């Protein structure tokens, strides 16, 4: 009977301990999240590389677009209106 209790206790420790099933599930969830982050960063990297290619070609229209959109720059005499981001409706 005592051997069964020790065995059961050892199994419980193995399943619930620091390297048990719960820890395994947490590591798997973390791995999945990191894989998603890698995919998103890879896509963003591709987009940024495309921007670098466009800007490297000295295309004045592209450079002006970036200056206007990202840097909020304007030509002399122009006025820029920046609207707040749209809030989702409930």
Phi and psi restraints in degrees (value plus and minus 20) as a CYANA .aco file:
   2 UNK   PHI     -85.2   -45.2
   2 UNK   PSI     -57.2   -17.2
   3 UNK   PHI     -83.7   -43.7
   3 UNK   PSI     -59.8   -19.8
   4 UNK   PHI     -83.4   -43.4
   4 UNK   PSI     -60.2   -20.2
   5 UNK   PHI     -85.6   -45.6
   5 UNK   PSI     -62.8   -22.8
   6 UNK   PHI     -84.7   -44.7
   6 UNK   PSI     -62.6   -22.6
   7 UNK   PHI     -83.1   -43.1
   7 UNK   PSI     -64.2   -24.2
   8 UNK   PHI     -83.5   -43.5
   8 UNK   PSI     -61.1   -21.1
   9 UNK   PHI     -83.9   -43.9
   9 UNK   PSI     -61.7   -21.7
  10 UNK   PHI     -84.8   -44.8
  10 UNK   PSI     -59.9   -19.9
  11 UNK   PHI     -86.0   -46.0
  11 UNK   PSI     -60.9   -20.9
  12 UNK   PHI     -84.7   -44.7
  12 UNK   PSI     -61.6   -21.6
  13 UNK   PHI     -83.7   -43.7
  13 UNK   PSI     -60.5   -20.5
  14 UNK   PHI     -84.0   -44.0
  14 UNK   PSI     -59.9   -19.9
  15 UNK   PHI     -96.4   -56.4
  15 UNK   PSI     -56.6   -16.6
  16 UNK   PHI    -127.8   -87.8
  16 UNK   PSI     -24.2    15.8
  17 UNK   PHI     -92.8   -52.8
  17 UNK   PSI    -193.1  -153.1
  18 UNK   PHI     -84.0   -44.0
  18 UNK   PSI     -42.6    -2.6
  19 UNK   PHI    -136.2   -96.2
  19 UNK   PSI       4.1    44.1
  20 UNK   PHI    -107.3   -67.3
  20 UNK   PSI    -183.7  -143.7
  21 UNK   PHI     -82.2   -42.2
  21 UNK   PSI     -62.7   -22.7
  22 UNK   PHI     -81.9   -41.9
  22 UNK   PSI     -63.7   -23.7
  23 UNK   PHI     -84.3   -44.3
  23 UNK   PSI     -58.7   -18.7
  24 UNK   PHI     -81.6   -41.6
  24 UNK   PSI     -65.3   -25.3
  25 UNK   PHI     -83.1   -43.1
  25 UNK   PSI     -59.9   -19.9
  26 UNK   PHI     -84.8   -44.8
  26 UNK   PSI     -62.0   -22.0
  27 UNK   PHI     -85.2   -45.2
  27 UNK   PSI     -58.0   -18.0
  28 UNK   PHI     -85.3   -45.3
  28 UNK   PSI     -62.0   -22.0
  29 UNK   PHI     -84.0   -44.0
  29 UNK   PSI     -61.0   -21.0
  30 UNK   PHI     -85.1   -45.1
  30 UNK   PSI     -61.4   -21.4
  31 UNK   PHI     -81.0   -41.0
  31 UNK   PSI     -64.2   -24.2
  32 UNK   PHI     -81.9   -41.9
  32 UNK   PSI     -64.3   -24.3
  33 UNK   PHI     -83.8   -43.8
  33 UNK   PSI     -61.0   -21.0
  34 UNK   PHI     -85.2   -45.2
  34 UNK   PSI     -56.8   -16.8
  35 UNK   PHI     -84.3   -44.3
  35 UNK   PSI     -60.3   -20.3
  36 UNK   PHI     -83.9   -43.9
  36 UNK   PSI     -62.6   -22.6
  37 UNK   PHI     -80.7   -40.7
  37 UNK   PSI     -62.0   -22.0
  38 UNK   PHI     -82.0   -42.0
  38 UNK   PSI     -63.3   -23.3
  39 UNK   PHI     -81.0   -41.0
  39 UNK   PSI     -66.8   -26.8
  40 UNK   PHI     -83.5   -43.5
  40 UNK   PSI     -61.4   -21.4
  41 UNK   PHI     -88.2   -48.2
  41 UNK   PSI     -54.1   -14.1
  42 UNK   PHI     -85.0   -45.0
  42 UNK   PSI     -63.5   -23.5
  43 UNK   PHI     -82.6   -42.6
  43 UNK   PSI     -64.3   -24.3
  44 UNK   PHI     -83.0   -43.0
  44 UNK   PSI     -59.3   -19.3
  45 UNK   PHI     -82.4   -42.4
  45 UNK   PSI     -62.5   -22.5
  46 UNK   PHI     -82.0   -42.0
  46 UNK   PSI     -63.7   -23.7
  47 UNK   PHI     -81.9   -41.9
  47 UNK   PSI     -63.9   -23.9
  48 UNK   PHI     -86.8   -46.8
  48 UNK   PSI     -56.8   -16.8
  49 UNK   PHI     -83.0   -43.0
  49 UNK   PSI     -57.8   -17.8
  50 UNK   PHI     -82.8   -42.8
  50 UNK   PSI     -61.6   -21.6
  51 UNK   PHI     -82.7   -42.7
  51 UNK   PSI     -61.2   -21.2
  52 UNK   PHI     -81.7   -41.7
  52 UNK   PSI     -62.7   -22.7
  53 UNK   PHI     -80.9   -40.9
  53 UNK   PSI     -64.2   -24.2
  54 UNK   PHI     -83.7   -43.7
  54 UNK   PSI     -64.6   -24.6
  55 UNK   PHI     -90.4   -50.4
  55 UNK   PSI     -49.7    -9.7
  56 UNK   PHI     -89.4   -49.4
  56 UNK   PSI     -43.2    -3.2
  57 UNK   PHI    -100.5   -60.5
  57 UNK   PSI     -17.9    22.1
  58 UNK   PHI      36.2    76.2
  58 UNK   PSI      15.6    55.6
  59 UNK   PHI     -95.3   -55.3
  59 UNK   PSI      87.8   127.8
  60 UNK   PHI     -79.8   -39.8
  60 UNK   PSI     -54.2   -14.2
  61 UNK   PHI     -85.5   -45.5
  61 UNK   PSI     -61.3   -21.3
  62 UNK   PHI     -86.4   -46.4
  62 UNK   PSI     -64.7   -24.7
  63 UNK   PHI     -82.9   -42.9
  63 UNK   PSI     -60.8   -20.8
  64 UNK   PHI     -84.6   -44.6
  64 UNK   PSI     -60.3   -20.3
  65 UNK   PHI     -82.0   -42.0
  65 UNK   PSI     -62.8   -22.8
  66 UNK   PHI     -85.1   -45.1
  66 UNK   PSI     -62.8   -22.8
  67 UNK   PHI     -82.0   -42.0
  67 UNK   PSI     -60.0   -20.0
  68 UNK   PHI     -93.2   -53.2
  68 UNK   PSI     -66.4   -26.4
  69 UNK   PHI     -96.1   -56.1
  69 UNK   PSI     -73.4   -33.4
  70 UNK   PHI    -105.1   -65.1
  70 UNK   PSI     -60.2   -20.2
  71 UNK   PHI    -116.4   -76.4
  71 UNK   PSI     -26.5    13.5
  72 UNK   PHI      37.9    77.9
  72 UNK   PSI      20.6    60.6
  73 UNK   PHI    -112.4   -72.4
  73 UNK   PSI     136.0   176.0
  74 UNK   PHI    -157.0  -117.0
  74 UNK   PSI     140.9   180.9
  75 UNK   PHI     -95.6   -55.6
  75 UNK   PSI     138.2   178.2
  76 UNK   PHI     -76.4   -36.4
  76 UNK   PSI     111.6   151.6
  77 UNK   PHI      71.2   111.2
  77 UNK   PSI     -32.1     7.9
  78 UNK   PHI    -106.3   -66.3
  78 UNK   PSI     133.5   173.5
  79 UNK   PHI    -141.4  -101.4
  79 UNK   PSI     112.7   152.7
  80 UNK   PHI    -126.7   -86.7
  80 UNK   PSI     109.8   149.8
  81 UNK   PHI    -126.1   -86.1
  81 UNK   PSI     101.5   141.5
  82 UNK   PHI    -126.0   -86.0
  82 UNK   PSI      94.9   134.9
  83 UNK   PHI    -107.4   -67.4
  83 UNK   PSI     128.1   168.1
  84 UNK   PHI     -88.5   -48.5
  84 UNK   PSI     136.6   176.6
  85 UNK   PHI     -83.9   -43.9
  85 UNK   PSI     127.7   167.7
  86 UNK   PHI     -90.2   -50.2
  86 UNK   PSI     111.4   151.4
  87 UNK   PHI    -111.5   -71.5
  87 UNK   PSI     119.5   159.5
  88 UNK   PHI     -87.9   -47.9
  88 UNK   PSI     121.8   161.8
  89 UNK   PHI    -101.3   -61.3
  89 UNK   PSI     123.9   163.9
